[in-house]
Amino acid sequence: MARNRRHEEEPETHERWLVTYADMLTLLMVLFIVMFAMSQVDEAKFNALRAGLAEGFGASSSFMAGSDSFLQDQPEQTSPEVVASMDFRAPTPPDQAVADEAAREGNRLEAIQKHVEEVLRRHGLSQDVRMNIDDRGLVISLVSRHVVFQADVAELSPRGQHVVDVLAPVLRAIPDDLRIDGHTNQVQVRPKYYATDWDLSAARAVTVLRRLNEAGGVPADRLSVAAFGHEMPLVDPDEPGSQQVNKRVDIVVLSPVSEEARALLGTSGRAGSGREGGS
């Protein structure tokens, strides 16, 4: 029995410390590998990233103001490949971009306006047209006090036809779409030959559109019509003689820029009512 108990007892060993020692060496090796990996920074890429972030946020080129970065005293050596792969341009603020777009468009429309003014002046028709730039674009108003339209009718007078024919080559040469807006004055009476002011203003706009297309050669796919009746006076209806000016046709050079940029070009700001004169 005693012999069997001796065989069942586990033999004593003095080498178990090797397991703990091997575990400790393994952990130390992993620790040194991690520390070594953390110390290997691609300085060129880090500097390029730092400069790009600084440019993008409008900050200075230093990594952190007042910090003791381990790269702070190192010379910046950015490789050409890294520089070429990054965009260092600071993004333009949205508001500034819209303002720049509006400024460019305003200058372009002003140039067209000056050209129109010069052409009209050469033909002695400067007093037959009013122009302004608003949130639609360049507005060329054919004012009826200079006998563009007679009361209650939509036919262009001979002088009105001449005005449209002089404008047509200028409008044909620009790429913008054109909207022809018809208007009547603010007299609250039924037009003599039309059911409503809407019908009369629409007929006047179509008359000008057809003249531009058929006689002036302006492409039909650039032309459209809108009718406003008496709702959008050009001048205050309470002013003397305003009714003769407010019954008119506007040739609108429609601006192609964004709605936000067009809003900066100006507003028409027309309002009012009145009761003198014929439509």
C-alpha positions in Angstrom: 0.0 0.0 0.0 2.8 2.4 0.9 4.5 1.7 -2.5 1.2 2.5 -4.3 0.8 5.8 -2.5 4.4 6.8 -3.5 3.5 6.1 -7.2 0.3 8.2 -7.0 2.2 11.3 -5.6 3.1 13.8 -8.3 6.9 14.2 -8.6 8.2 17.5 -7.4 9.7 19.9 -10.0 11.9 22.9 -9.6 11.4 24.4 -13.2 7.9 26.0 -12.8 9.4 29.5 -12.6 10.3 29.2 -16.3 6.6 29.6 -17.2 6.3 32.8 -15.3 9.6 34.1 -16.7 8.5 33.3 -20.3 5.2 35.1 -19.8 7.0 38.2 -18.4 9.4 38.2 -21.4 6.5 38.0 -23.8 4.7 40.9 -22.2 7.9 43.0 -22.2 8.5 42.2 -25.9 4.9 43.3 -26.8 5.4 46.5 -24.8 8.6 47.4 -26.6 7.0 46.7 -30.0 4.1 49.0 -29.2 6.4 51.8 -28.0 8.6 51.4 -31.0 5.6 51.6 -33.4 4.3 54.7 -31.7 7.6 56.4 -32.1 7.7 55.9 -35.8 5.8 58.9 -37.2 5.9 59.7 -40.9 7.0 63.3 -40.3 6.3 64.4 -43.9 2.8 63.2 -43.9 2.2 64.6 -40.4 3.4 68.0 -41.4 1.3 68.0 -44.6 -1.8 67.0 -42.7 -1.1 69.7 -40.1 -0.7 72.4 -42.7 -3.9 71.3 -44.6 -6.0 71.4 -41.4 -4.6 74.8 -40.5 -5.5 76.2 -43.9 -8.9 74.6 -43.9 -9.9 76.1 -40.5 -8.1 79.4 -41.1 -5.7 78.8 -38.2 -2.0 79.3 -38.0 0.4 76.6 -39.3 1.6 75.6 -35.8 0.2 72.3 -34.5 -1.0 73.6 -31.2 -0.2 77.1 -30.0 2.0 76.9 -26.9 2.4 73.2 -26.9 5.6 71.2 -26.6 5.0 68.9 -29.5 7.8 66.4 -30.1 7.9 67.7 -33.7 7.8 71.3 -32.9 11.5 71.8 -33.2 11.9 69.6 -36.3 12.3 71.2 -39.7 9.3 70.7 -42.0 10.2 68.5 -44.9 7.1 67.7 -46.9 7.6 65.5 -49.9 6.3 66.7 -53.3 4.1 63.5 -53.6 2.3 64.3 -50.3 1.8 67.9 -51.2 0.4 67.0 -54.6 -2.1 64.6 -53.0 -3.6 67.2 -50.7 -5.7 70.3 -51.4 -4.5 73.2 -49.3 -7.0 75.7 -50.6 -9.2 77.1 -47.8 -12.9 76.5 -48.7 -14.8 79.7 -49.7 -17.5 80.6 -47.2 -21.0 80.1 -48.8 -22.1 83.7 -48.2 -18.9 85.0 -49.9 -19.3 82.6 -52.8 -22.9 83.8 -53.4 -21.8 87.5 -53.1 -19.1 86.9 -55.7 -21.5 85.2 -58.0 -24.0 88.1 -57.7 -21.2 90.6 -58.3 -20.1 88.9 -61.5 -23.7 88.7 -62.8 -24.4 92.3 -61.9 -21.4 93.4 -63.9 -22.4 91.3 -66.9 -26.0 92.6 -66.8 -24.7 96.2 -66.5 -22.6 95.7 -69.6 -25.7 94.5 -71.5 -27.6 97.5 -70.2 -25.0 99.9 -71.4 -24.9 98.3 -74.8 -28.7 98.6 -75.1 -28.6 102.3 -73.9 -26.0 103.1 -76.6 -28.0 101.4 -79.4 -31.2 103.2 -78.4 -29.3 106.5 -78.1 -28.0 106.1 -81.7 -31.5 105.7 -82.9 -33.0 108.5 -80.8 -35.2 106.1 -78.7 -33.7 106.6 -75.3 -36.9 108.0 -73.9 -39.0 105.1 -75.0 -37.3 102.6 -72.7 -36.6 102.3 -69.0 -34.2 99.7 -67.6 -33.2 98.4 -64.2 -31.6 95.3 -62.7 -33.6 93.3 -60.1 -33.9 89.8 -58.8 -35.1 88.6 -62.2 -32.3 90.0 -64.3 -32.2 93.0 -66.6 -35.6 94.5 -67.1 -36.2 96.5 -70.3 -39.5 98.3 -70.0 -41.3 99.6 -73.1 -43.3 102.5 -71.6 -46.5 103.4 -73.3 -46.4 107.1 -72.7 -44.2 107.3 -75.7 -46.9 105.7 -77.9 -45.8 102.1 -77.7 -49.4 101.0 -77.0 -52.6 103.0 -77.5 -55.3 102.7 -74.8 -57.2 99.4 -74.6 -55.4 97.8 -77.6 -52.5 95.3 -77.9 -51.1 96.4 -81.3 -47.7 98.1 -81.3 -47.6 101.5 -82.8 -45.1 102.2 -85.6 -42.8 103.8 -83.0 -43.2 100.8 -80.8 -42.4 98.4 -83.6 -39.3 100.5 -84.3 -38.2 100.2 -80.7 -38.6 96.4 -80.7 -36.7 96.1 -84.0 -33.8 98.1 -82.6 -33.7 95.9 -79.5 -33.9 92.6 -81.3 -30.3 92.3 -82.6 -28.9 93.0 -79.1 -31.2 90.5 -77.5 -30.5 87.9 -80.2 -26.8 88.1 -79.6 -26.9 87.3 -75.9 -27.5 83.7 -74.7 -30.1 84.4 -72.0 -33.7 83.4 -72.0 -36.2 86.3 -72.4 -39.5 86.6 -70.7 -42.0 89.1 -72.0 -44.2 90.5 -69.2 -47.5 92.3 -70.2 -48.9 95.0 -67.9 -51.9 97.3 -67.8 -52.4 100.4 -65.7 -54.4 100.4 -62.4 -57.8 101.7 -63.7 -60.5 99.4 -62.3 -62.5 99.3 -65.5 -63.0 96.6 -68.1 -60.9 97.0 -71.2 -62.9 98.0 -74.3 -61.8 95.0 -76.4 -60.8 92.4 -73.8 -62.6 90.6 -71.0 -60.1 91.5 -68.3 -56.8 93.3 -67.7 -55.2 89.9 -67.7 -56.3 89.3 -71.3 -55.1 92.7 -72.4 -51.7 92.4 -70.7 -51.2 88.9 -72.1 -52.1 90.1 -75.6 -49.6 92.9 -75.4 -46.8 90.5 -74.3 -47.6 88.1 -77.1 -47.5 91.0 -79.6 -43.9 91.9 -78.5 -42.9 88.3 -78.4 -44.0 87.7 -82.0 -42.3 90.8 -83.2 -39.0 89.7 -81.6 -39.3 86.2 -83.1 -40.8 86.9 -86.5 -39.2 90.2 -87.4 -36.2 90.2 -85.1 -35.1 86.6 -85.4 -34.9 85.9 -81.7 -35.2 82.0 -81.3 -38.6 80.9 -80.1 -37.1 78.5 -77.6 -35.6 81.4 -75.7 -38.9 83.3 -75.4 -41.8 83.0 -72.9 -44.8 85.2 -71.9 -46.2 86.3 -68.5 -49.3 88.5 -67.9 -49.6 90.6 -64.7 -52.6 92.8 -65.5 -52.6 95.8 -63.2 -50.8 94.1 -60.3 -47.2 95.3 -60.9 -47.0 99.1 -61.6 -43.6 100.4 -62.7 -44.1 103.7 -60.8 -46.4 104.8 -58.0 -49.9 105.0 -59.5 -50.5 108.2 -57.4 -47.9 110.0 -59.4 -49.1 112.3 -62.2 -48.8 110.5 -65.6 -48.1 107.1 -64.0 -51.0 105.4 -65.7 -49.4 106.0 -69.1 -46.1 104.5 -67.9 -47.6 101.5 -66.1 -49.3 100.1 -69.1 -46.3 98.6 -70.8 -44.4 95.5 -71.7 -41.2 94.4 -69.9 -38.6 92.4 -71.8 -36.8 90.5 -69.0 -33.3 89.2 -69.6 -33.6 86.2 -67.2 -30.5 85.8 -65.1 -29.2 82.1 -65.0 -27.4 82.4 -61.7 -28.6 80.8 -58.4 -31.7 82.1 -56.6 -29.5 83.2 -53.7 -27.3 85.3 -56.0 -30.3 86.8 -57.9 -31.7 87.9 -54.6 -28.7 90.1 -54.1 -29.2 91.8 -57.5 -32.1 93.8 -56.1 -35.9 93.8 -55.8 -38.5 95.5 -58.0 -40.5 96.8 -55.0 -43.6 97.8 -57.0 -46.9 98.5 -55.3 -49.8 100.9 -55.4 -53.1 101.6 -57.0 -54.8 104.3 -59.1 -57.7 105.2 -61.2 -56.7 107.6 -64.0 -56.3 106.9 -67.7 -57.2 104.0 -69.9 -55.8 100.5 -69.7 
